[in-house]
Amino acid sequence: MLSIDPKKLEIPKLHRYLLGAIGPRPIAFASTIDKNGNANLSPFSFFNVFSANPPIMVFSPARSGRTGATKNTLDNVKEVKEVVINVVNHDIVQQMSLSSSPYESDVDEFVKAGLTPVPSDIIKPFRVKESPVQFECKVNDIIELGQNGGAGNLVICEVVKIHINEAVLDGNGMIDQHKIDLVSRMGGNWYCRADKNSMFEIQKPITTIGIGVDQIPEGIRNSTVLTGNDLGLLGSVEAIPTEQEVTDFNARKGEKHQIAQSYIEQGKVLDAWKVLLK
């Protein structure tokens, strides 16, 4: 394994390692305005949501790695402490990318990218009409992490209004992860599309406590067939099936670890346990 001291790397190379490993990253399509009323629109993948109560999002417009200059977005939120964070789906990904061009501060990226500005209800910056979800935010704080090229600036935003396109909602009025069709940032020129071919579901053990991999019998735990993911699923059950449950279970013929794996792939974890313990 390659081991690296980040202090011994040139910033551009360190930057590529960081962005190549930490991903996919959600994209904050940030709309801001300066004190003279000039609009700015720019994407940032150093971004995430950090709190629901209060609703807090943080994004980081980093200084230029070449010149150390600050981004127009950072300058704007210092002057007018408001921002709209628009989410990016596949329908606008190319326009979003175009808006990241290093235009001068008086150039309107809404116009350059061919996107539609919509007045916000509470704050001054415009929303992106084409974005499926738009968050109007007040800027609570800005934390500067350094003065040199590549240094980030944490813009801590509190959501004060949310706008959601009804077309991305499911029957329960919640956001459908297939309909919203989000994109995210990877390393280099790469992006990731969260469609039905790339998404999978894992039931989170929030209300249950799994037995853990350490409680799986050694003969199963040291299997040369079962993967780490298989063992993780086996360890997610609340209790190993009883001897009577195993006896009552009519497992198919064949090598039991492979049969168990097929049950796991179907989400039938308890049936997999019954095969393994037979």
N, C-alpha and C positions, 0 to 999 in steps of 0.2 A: 504493500500500500504506500502511495506517495504521501509523505508528510511535509507540510509547508509552514514556514513562519511567515505570516502575512506582512510583517514589517520588512521582510527582505524581498518582497515582490514589487515590481513597478505597478502603479495604480491601475493602468489599463488591463494588465494581465490578472490582477486580483479581482477587478471588476468582472471580467469574463468568467472567472471561477465561481464567484458569488452568484451571478445571474444564471450560469449554467447548472448549478446545483440546486438553487432555491427556486423551485417552480413546480407547477404553473402558478403564476402570481396574478391576482385579480387586478383590474385596471381601473383607476380613478380618472375619468375624463373630466378634468376640472375646469369649470367656467368661472372666471374672475373678472373684475373690472377695476381700472385704476381711478385715481382721484379726479381725472379729467373726463371720465365716462367711457374710456376706450375699453372694448371687450377683448378678452383673451380666452383661448380654449386650448388646452394641452393635456395629453395623457401621461399618467404616472403609474408605474407598476410596483413602486415601493409603497404599498397601500394595503389596508385591511380595516375591518371593523373590530373594535376593542371593548365595547360595552353596550348593553341594551338599556341600562337604567343608571345614568342618562345614556341616550344613544350617541355613542362616540365613534368617529372614524378618524384615522390618521393616514396622511400621505406625506411623501417626502420629495420635494423638488430639489435634487442635488445640484451642487455647483458644477460648472463645466469642468470636465477632467483635463481639458487642454488649457483653458484660460483662468479657471477659478471664478468666472463670472456667475452671478446668480440668474435664475430663470425669471422671466417676466411674471410668472405665476406667483413666485415668492415675493417679488417686489409689490405686486398688486395686493396680496392679502395682508401685507404690512400697512398699506395705505387704506384699504377698505377691508375690514376684517370679516369678510363673507365669501362663500364659495358654494357653487353647485357641483356636487359630485354626481355625474351621470355614469351609469353603467354602460358597458360596451358589449353589444351582441354581434353576431356574424354579419348582420345586415349593414353595419356601419364601420366594420373593421378597417377597410381601406381608407375611408374618409378620416377616421381617427388617426391612422398612420400618417396621412398627408398633413394633418394639423400639427404634427410634431416637428415639422420643418422649422428651422431657426429663423422665423420671420422677425422683423423689427417690431418693437413694442406698439407701434401705431397701426399695425396691420391686423385686421380682424380675421381670425382663423375660422369663424363661422362662414364668412364669405369665401375664403380660400378653399375650405373643405366642402362647400356646398351643403352645409347643414343649416337647419332652421332655428333661429333664436326665439325663445318663448319667454315672456316676462314671468318672473317669479312672483309668488304671492306675498312673501315676507321680506326677502332680501333683494339687493340691487342686481347682482349678476344674472344673466339669462340662463334658462334651461335649454337643453338640446332636445328639440321636439322628437327626433327620431330615436332617442334612447328609450328603452322600455321602462326604466326606473330612474327617477331623478330625485336627489336628496338636496333640499335647501339647507345650508349649514351656516351657523355662526362660528367664527374662528375663536376658540377659547384661549389658545396659546400657540406660540411658535418657539421651538427649541432648536437652536443652531448647534450642530454637532462639530463644527470646525470652520476654518476660514480658507482652507486649501482646496484645490481641485478634487472633486469626487466627494466632498463632505456633504452629508445630508442635512436637511432642515425639517424637523417634524412639525407638521401643521396639524394641530389637534382641533378637530371640528365637532361641533354638536349639532345633530340633526334637528331642525325646527319644523320641517314640512317634508312629506314624502308624496311623490306623484308616481303612480303605477299605471301602465297601459293595461286595460282590462283583458286584452288579447293574450296576455301571458299568465292569466290566472286559471286555476283549476276549479272544479265544481264546488270546492269549499271556500273559494275566495282567497286562496293562498297562491303564491307564485309556483307555477309548474316548472320544474327544472328542465323538462324537455322543451317546453314552449319558449322559454326565455332565450335559449340558444346562446349562452354567454361565451365569450372568448377570453383567454388569459395569455399572459406573456411567458415565454420560455427564454433560453439563452440565444444569443446571436440574433438572427432574423426570424426566429421561430416563434410561432404562436400555437395555442391549443384550443380546440373547439369542444365545448362540453355538450356533445350531442348523444343520442342513444347508443352510438357505437363506442363511446369512450367512458360513459358513466356506468357505475354499478352501485348496488345498495348494500350497506352493512348495518344490521340492527345494532345500535349502540347499547352497551350494558349499563344504562343509566339507573334503572330501577331494579336490576338483578345483579348478583355477584357471581361471576363464573368461578368454577373450581380452580382454574389456573393450570397451565401446562405442567407445573411441578407435581400435580396430583394425578397425572396420567400414568398408568402402570408402565414400568421401565421398558417392557417388551414392545409396547406400542410407541412410547416416546422416542425410542431409538430406532424406529422403523427406517428402512432405506427407501421406502416407497412414499410415505406420507411427507408432505412438505411442511415448512414452518407455518404457512397459512392454514394448512389442514389441522395442525396441532393447535393453532390459535383458536380455530372454530371448536375443536373438541374440548378445549379448556374453557369455552364460553358457557357451557351448560351449568346449571345450578347444582346438579347431582348426577353422578354416574348411574346408569340404569341398574336396577337390582338384579340379582341372580334369577329371580322368577320372571322378570321382564325379558331377560335374555333368553331364557328357556322357551318362553311363549313366542318369541320372535322367530319366524321361519325365514332365515336368510337364504339367499340363492347360493348355489354351488359355485366354487371357484376360490381363488386366493383372496383371503378375507380383507387384507389391507387395500387391495385394488377395488374390491366391492365397497368397502367403507369409503374410499375416496369418491366413488361414483355417487354415493348417498350424500356426501358432503357437498359435492358440486350441485346437487339438487336442493340443497338447503335442509336436508333431513339428517340433522346432526345426531339426534337421539338414535335413529335407526343405524347410523354409522357406529355408534357406541355398542349397540347390541350385536352387530357383526363382529366387532373387534374383541368383545368379551366372550364370545361363544367358544 
